[in-house]
Amino acid sequence: MNKSELITAISQEANLSKADAGRALDALTHVIGTTLKRGESVALVGFGTFQSKDRASRIGRNPQTGAEIKIPAAKVPSFKAGKALKEALN
């Protein structure tokens, strides 16, 4: 499902116009992104938790030359599915 299909599904499920559903989706993704950037987590009970995690620096290899390169440390987004979401899939 891509973004436009998601907007259509949200508009039908919540009985909203596609424009309102698009604005709601954009607001949700913006709020989650800015919250993670501050180092906080977003927990949606039953759905899951969005967090940011620190990834340590490491040594990698350039696939073309085989030379070692240093990959710097970074913050990466993470999602852990909640119990209700896991049960809905099985």
Rosetta constraint file for C-alpha pairs under 8 A:
AtomPair CA 1 CA 5 HARMONIC 5.83 0.50
AtomPair CA 1 CA 6 HARMONIC 6.39 0.50
AtomPair CA 2 CA 6 HARMONIC 6.17 0.50
AtomPair CA 3 CA 7 HARMONIC 6.16 0.50
AtomPair CA 4 CA 8 HARMONIC 6.26 0.50
AtomPair CA 5 CA 9 HARMONIC 6.21 0.50
AtomPair CA 6 CA 10 HARMONIC 6.10 0.50
AtomPair CA 7 CA 11 HARMONIC 6.09 0.50
AtomPair CA 7 CA 18 HARMONIC 6.29 0.50
AtomPair CA 7 CA 21 HARMONIC 5.65 0.50
AtomPair CA 7 CA 22 HARMONIC 5.56 0.50
AtomPair CA 7 CA 25 HARMONIC 7.29 0.50
AtomPair CA 8 CA 12 HARMONIC 6.28 0.50
AtomPair CA 8 CA 18 HARMONIC 6.16 0.50
AtomPair CA 8 CA 21 HARMONIC 7.67 0.50
AtomPair CA 9 CA 13 HARMONIC 6.05 0.50
AtomPair CA 10 CA 14 HARMONIC 5.86 0.50
AtomPair CA 10 CA 15 HARMONIC 7.89 0.50
AtomPair CA 10 CA 16 HARMONIC 7.59 0.50
AtomPair CA 10 CA 21 HARMONIC 6.04 0.50
AtomPair CA 11 CA 15 HARMONIC 5.43 0.50
AtomPair CA 11 CA 16 HARMONIC 4.53 0.50
AtomPair CA 11 CA 17 HARMONIC 5.62 0.50
AtomPair CA 11 CA 18 HARMONIC 5.39 0.50
AtomPair CA 11 CA 20 HARMONIC 7.66 0.50
AtomPair CA 11 CA 21 HARMONIC 5.33 0.50
AtomPair CA 12 CA 16 HARMONIC 6.68 0.50
AtomPair CA 16 CA 20 HARMONIC 6.12 0.50
AtomPair CA 16 CA 21 HARMONIC 6.13 0.50
AtomPair CA 17 CA 21 HARMONIC 6.20 0.50
AtomPair CA 18 CA 22 HARMONIC 5.98 0.50
AtomPair CA 19 CA 23 HARMONIC 6.25 0.50
AtomPair CA 20 CA 24 HARMONIC 6.14 0.50
AtomPair CA 21 CA 25 HARMONIC 6.14 0.50
AtomPair CA 22 CA 26 HARMONIC 6.11 0.50
AtomPair CA 23 CA 27 HARMONIC 6.03 0.50
AtomPair CA 24 CA 28 HARMONIC 6.14 0.50
AtomPair CA 25 CA 29 HARMONIC 6.25 0.50
AtomPair CA 26 CA 30 HARMONIC 6.08 0.50
AtomPair CA 27 CA 31 HARMONIC 6.07 0.50
AtomPair CA 28 CA 32 HARMONIC 6.15 0.50
AtomPair CA 29 CA 33 HARMONIC 6.05 0.50
AtomPair CA 30 CA 34 HARMONIC 6.16 0.50
AtomPair CA 31 CA 35 HARMONIC 6.00 0.50
AtomPair CA 32 CA 36 HARMONIC 6.16 0.50
AtomPair CA 32 CA 42 HARMONIC 6.66 0.50
AtomPair CA 32 CA 50 HARMONIC 7.70 0.50
AtomPair CA 33 CA 37 HARMONIC 6.15 0.50
AtomPair CA 34 CA 38 HARMONIC 6.40 0.50
AtomPair CA 35 CA 39 HARMONIC 6.72 0.50
AtomPair CA 35 CA 40 HARMONIC 5.60 0.50
AtomPair CA 35 CA 41 HARMONIC 6.69 0.50
AtomPair CA 35 CA 42 HARMONIC 7.22 0.50
AtomPair CA 36 CA 40 HARMONIC 5.26 0.50
AtomPair CA 36 CA 41 HARMONIC 5.95 0.50
AtomPair CA 36 CA 42 HARMONIC 7.61 0.50
AtomPair CA 36 CA 50 HARMONIC 7.62 0.50
AtomPair CA 36 CA 51 HARMONIC 6.17 0.50
AtomPair CA 36 CA 52 HARMONIC 5.64 0.50
AtomPair CA 36 CA 77 HARMONIC 7.48 0.50
AtomPair CA 37 CA 52 HARMONIC 7.57 0.50
AtomPair CA 39 CA 51 HARMONIC 7.75 0.50
AtomPair CA 39 CA 52 HARMONIC 6.32 0.50
AtomPair CA 40 CA 51 HARMONIC 6.84 0.50
AtomPair CA 40 CA 52 HARMONIC 7.43 0.50
AtomPair CA 41 CA 49 HARMONIC 6.90 0.50
AtomPair CA 41 CA 50 HARMONIC 5.60 0.50
AtomPair CA 41 CA 51 HARMONIC 4.61 0.50
AtomPair CA 41 CA 52 HARMONIC 7.09 0.50
AtomPair CA 42 CA 49 HARMONIC 5.60 0.50
AtomPair CA 42 CA 50 HARMONIC 5.10 0.50
AtomPair CA 42 CA 51 HARMONIC 6.68 0.50
AtomPair CA 43 CA 48 HARMONIC 6.03 0.50
AtomPair CA 43 CA 49 HARMONIC 4.28 0.50
AtomPair CA 43 CA 50 HARMONIC 6.41 0.50
AtomPair CA 44 CA 48 HARMONIC 5.36 0.50
AtomPair CA 44 CA 49 HARMONIC 6.07 0.50
AtomPair CA 45 CA 49 HARMONIC 7.94 0.50
AtomPair CA 45 CA 82 HARMONIC 6.98 0.50
AtomPair CA 46 CA 82 HARMONIC 5.06 0.50
AtomPair CA 46 CA 83 HARMONIC 5.92 0.50
AtomPair CA 46 CA 84 HARMONIC 4.77 0.50
AtomPair CA 46 CA 85 HARMONIC 6.32 0.50
AtomPair CA 47 CA 81 HARMONIC 6.10 0.50
AtomPair CA 47 CA 82 HARMONIC 4.79 0.50
AtomPair CA 47 CA 83 HARMONIC 7.30 0.50
AtomPair CA 47 CA 84 HARMONIC 6.30 0.50
AtomPair CA 47 CA 85 HARMONIC 5.30 0.50
AtomPair CA 48 CA 79 HARMONIC 6.91 0.50
AtomPair CA 48 CA 80 HARMONIC 5.49 0.50
AtomPair CA 48 CA 81 HARMONIC 4.20 0.50
AtomPair CA 48 CA 82 HARMONIC 4.08 0.50
AtomPair CA 48 CA 83 HARMONIC 7.81 0.50
AtomPair CA 48 CA 85 HARMONIC 7.43 0.50
AtomPair CA 49 CA 79 HARMONIC 5.64 0.50
AtomPair CA 49 CA 80 HARMONIC 5.27 0.50
AtomPair CA 49 CA 81 HARMONIC 6.54 0.50
AtomPair CA 49 CA 82 HARMONIC 7.13 0.50
AtomPair CA 50 CA 77 HARMONIC 7.18 0.50
AtomPair CA 50 CA 78 HARMONIC 5.73 0.50
AtomPair CA 50 CA 79 HARMONIC 4.58 0.50
AtomPair CA 50 CA 80 HARMONIC 6.64 0.50
AtomPair CA 51 CA 77 HARMONIC 5.88 0.50
AtomPair CA 51 CA 78 HARMONIC 5.11 0.50
AtomPair CA 51 CA 79 HARMONIC 6.29 0.50
AtomPair CA 52 CA 75 HARMONIC 6.29 0.50
AtomPair CA 52 CA 76 HARMONIC 5.53 0.50
AtomPair CA 52 CA 77 HARMONIC 4.48 0.50
AtomPair CA 52 CA 78 HARMONIC 5.73 0.50
AtomPair CA 53 CA 75 HARMONIC 5.51 0.50
AtomPair CA 53 CA 76 HARMONIC 5.37 0.50
AtomPair CA 53 CA 77 HARMONIC 6.30 0.50
AtomPair CA 53 CA 78 HARMONIC 6.73 0.50
AtomPair CA 54 CA 73 HARMONIC 7.31 0.50
AtomPair CA 54 CA 74 HARMONIC 5.94 0.50
AtomPair CA 54 CA 75 HARMONIC 4.54 0.50
AtomPair CA 54 CA 76 HARMONIC 6.35 0.50
AtomPair CA 55 CA 73 HARMONIC 5.51 0.50
AtomPair CA 55 CA 74 HARMONIC 5.24 0.50
AtomPair CA 55 CA 75 HARMONIC 5.92 0.50
AtomPair CA 55 CA 76 HARMONIC 6.82 0.50
AtomPair CA 56 CA 72 HARMONIC 7.34 0.50
AtomPair CA 56 CA 73 HARMONIC 4.61 0.50
AtomPair CA 56 CA 74 HARMONIC 6.82 0.50
AtomPair CA 57 CA 70 HARMONIC 7.26 0.50
AtomPair CA 57 CA 71 HARMONIC 5.56 0.50
AtomPair CA 57 CA 72 HARMONIC 4.51 0.50
AtomPair CA 57 CA 73 HARMONIC 3.99 0.50
AtomPair CA 57 CA 74 HARMONIC 7.43 0.50
AtomPair CA 58 CA 70 HARMONIC 6.00 0.50
AtomPair CA 58 CA 71 HARMONIC 5.27 0.50
AtomPair CA 58 CA 72 HARMONIC 6.72 0.50
AtomPair CA 58 CA 73 HARMONIC 7.47 0.50
AtomPair CA 59 CA 68 HARMONIC 6.53 0.50
AtomPair CA 59 CA 69 HARMONIC 5.75 0.50
AtomPair CA 59 CA 70 HARMONIC 4.68 0.50
AtomPair CA 59 CA 71 HARMONIC 5.82 0.50
AtomPair CA 60 CA 68 HARMONIC 5.69 0.50
AtomPair CA 60 CA 69 HARMONIC 5.25 0.50
AtomPair CA 60 CA 70 HARMONIC 6.15 0.50
AtomPair CA 60 CA 71 HARMONIC 6.40 0.50
AtomPair CA 61 CA 66 HARMONIC 5.45 0.50
AtomPair CA 61 CA 67 HARMONIC 5.51 0.50
AtomPair CA 61 CA 68 HARMONIC 4.52 0.50
AtomPair CA 61 CA 69 HARMONIC 5.62 0.50
AtomPair CA 62 CA 66 HARMONIC 4.98 0.50
AtomPair CA 62 CA 67 HARMONIC 5.38 0.50
AtomPair CA 62 CA 68 HARMONIC 6.36 0.50
AtomPair CA 62 CA 69 HARMONIC 6.63 0.50
AtomPair CA 63 CA 67 HARMONIC 7.93 0.50
AtomPair CA 81 CA 85 HARMONIC 6.27 0.50
AtomPair CA 81 CA 86 HARMONIC 6.53 0.50
AtomPair CA 82 CA 86 HARMONIC 6.31 0.50
AtomPair CA 83 CA 87 HARMONIC 6.14 0.50
AtomPair CA 84 CA 88 HARMONIC 6.08 0.50
AtomPair CA 85 CA 89 HARMONIC 6.55 0.50
AtomPair CA 86 CA 90 HARMONIC 6.77 0.50
